[in-house]
Amino acid sequence: MATNTYVRAGGVAVALIIAAALLPRLGLSREYDREVRLVVIDRTYYLEGHSVPNPTLKLRAGERIRLVLRNDDDGMQHDLTIHEWNVAVPPIKGKGEHALSFRVPDSRGVVSYTCTPHSSSMLGSIEVE
């Protein structure tokens, strides 16, 4: 009887290990706290689904962010750089998207994000709470 208990416990342990290994592949496990999706339209950043140009992003200190930049400007090259944090989405030439993950620094305050080729028109702020 004791042997059956050990076999069942071992089977459950193996099942849990397999399930944990599969979670990332199934998209059920995240390596970030929140996803921020920005879309470039007519040389302007927008939060996906919103109409405010070059919006102020409100992030929390220490938060893990997955930043997705989608370029909808056909034939134009855009990127996104947060110089103060050494964070940069590489240039996207024409339509396409790129994602990266980073941790928001612990210091609170305001920093800027910009598009390197169009820094005069594509400039926004990040407020860290």
HELIX and SHEET records of a PDB file:
HELIX    1   1 ALA A    2  LEU A   26  1                                  25    
HELIX    2   2 HIS A   83  TRP A   85  5                                   3    
HELIX    3   3 THR A  116  HIS A  118  5                                   3    
SHEET    1   A 4 TYR A  45  LEU A  47  0                                        
SHEET    2   A 4 ARG A  34  VAL A  40 -1                                        
SHEET    3   A 4 ARG A  64  ASN A  71  1                                        
SHEET    4   A 4 GLY A  96  ARG A 103 -1                                        
SHEET    1   B 3 LEU A  57  LEU A  59  0                                        
SHEET    2   B 3 LEU A 123  VAL A 128  1                                        
SHEET    3   B 3 GLY A 109  THR A 114 -1                                        
SHEET    1   C 2 GLN A  77  ILE A  82  0                                        
SHEET    2   C 2 VAL A  87  LYS A  93 -1                                        
END                                                                             
